[in-house]
Structures are given as structure tokens and as C-alpha cells.
Amino acid sequence: EPEVTQTPSHQVTQMGQEVILRCVPISNHLYFYWYRQILGQKVEFLVSFYNNEISEKSEIFDDQFSVERPDGSNFTLKIRSTKLEDSAMYFCASSAYISRQVYGYTFGSGTRLTVV
Amino acid sequence: KNEVEQSPQNLTAQEGEFITINCSYSVGISALHWLQQHPGGGIVSLFMLSSGKKKHGRLIATINIQEKHSSLHITASHPRDSAVYICAVLYSGGGADGLTFGKGTHLIIQP
């Protein structure tokens, strides 16, 4: 079964450092998403991406965050200057969208980011 | 604010019991997802519903659009069903909108 692949599975970084989280969506999907889950809390939407641009973003997705599709397969989330409160599990997801219906919404296994 | 409410928050049951987890939402949606999250953290999609009922093995999901309510049922529950079950909705508006998640139901099935 097709998978969304995320790397690394764990990342520890110092406060103020930049981090890049990487995702390889399912190959025929055109919609990509980032979500985060702070320990013990619910999953929260960060951003969606379609046709090489941001489609929607939440209040969480401020100027320190950016997303990019640098080539035909990777989808990245960059956090420019990490804060302690950025420590969370970050999930990438992808989906298809056919005839105004979402199909095949699939999540990656997540990257656990710890900011120290 | 558009919230997704799940109940119960925690549920402990004996192996073999019939399990029901409920989800309600406040405004119109285009789709509702039921997801499973194991202690390792990964999220697995179980169902996506926009109407009616879906069944996969021992899992059944139903949705009532008029009442803005969905249920996830597990028949003949087993300890391996122990996980957090999460309801997430896609509010009406567009294909690339993000999902809004409930807080999850922590299910423990005891042998």
C-alpha cells in the first residue's frame, strides 16, 4: 500500500536553530499538508499546499514557518528559529482530490521534534 | 469556533465487548475521518465518510449529516484494538482545507 514517508523520525535541536522536516507524499497525490501534535494535546492543522503554493494556513503557521516542494517528490517544512514550544510531533499528509471529493488521505508516521 | 467533540474521552472494556465512540461537530462538513493513533504516535486512517455507513472488518462507521454526528463501532473487541481513536472533519469549502481534529478517545481493551 502506498505510504507517506517522513524523515527524520526524531530530531533534537537547540533553541534558535533552523530545522527542516522532510516528507515524501504518495506519488499521484497533489494535495499536501503539515499538522502538529504537542504532547498530550490534539492534532492541529498547520498548512496545506497545492500546485506549488500554500492553499490554506492556520494561525499557528506564522513567519517562522515555511513550506517548499523543492523537487518532484519531496515536501518540506522549515522552522527558521526554533522555540521550546515548537517541540511536538509533526505529521505530513497527502491526498488526491477528484470531482470535488478528497480521496486517499494518508498520514506519515511523524517526526518527533524536541527543542532544548 | 468550529469544534469537534468526542465522547467518551477514556474507555476501558473487556475483550469481546461492543464498543461505541461518538463524534459531534458544529457546522456543515464535506467529509469526516476516523483515525487510529497507537502509542508510537503514527496516525492511520480508518474511514472517510460523507454520508451513510462504512464497514471494514470489525469496524463500522456511521454518520448522520442532519444531526452532525458520527459513531465508530468496534465489534468483538480485542486487546490489539487498544489505541486512541480520533475523529477529524473537513469543513465545507475546498479540497485543500485542513482537517479539524477532536481530542481523541483513549480505548483500552483488557483481556
Chai-1 contact restraints between the chains, C-beta under 6 A:
chainA,res_idxA,chainB,res_idxB,connection_type,confidence,min_distance_angstrom,max_distance_angstrom,comment,restraint_id
A,Y31,B,A96,contact,1.0,0.0,6.0,A-B,restraint_1
A,K42,B,F101,contact,1.0,0.0,6.0,A-B,restraint_2
A,K42,B,K103,contact,1.0,0.0,6.0,A-B,restraint_3
A,V43,B,F101,contact,1.0,0.0,6.0,A-B,restraint_4
A,F45,B,G98,contact,1.0,0.0,6.0,A-B,restraint_5
A,S48,B,A96,contact,1.0,0.0,6.0,A-B,restraint_6
A,S48,B,G98,contact,1.0,0.0,6.0,A-B,restraint_7
A,Y50,B,A96,contact,1.0,0.0,6.0,A-B,restraint_8
A,S55,B,A96,contact,1.0,0.0,6.0,A-B,restraint_9
A,E56,B,D97,contact,1.0,0.0,6.0,A-B,restraint_10
A,M89,B,G41,contact,1.0,0.0,6.0,A-B,restraint_11
A,Y97,B,G95,contact,1.0,0.0,6.0,A-B,restraint_12
A,V102,B,A31,contact,1.0,0.0,6.0,A-B,restraint_13
A,V102,B,G95,contact,1.0,0.0,6.0,A-B,restraint_14
A,Y105,B,S45,contact,1.0,0.0,6.0,A-B,restraint_15
A,F107,B,I43,contact,1.0,0.0,6.0,A-B,restraint_16
A,S109,B,G42,contact,1.0,0.0,6.0,A-B,restraint_17
A,G110,B,G41,contact,1.0,0.0,6.0,A-B,restraint_18
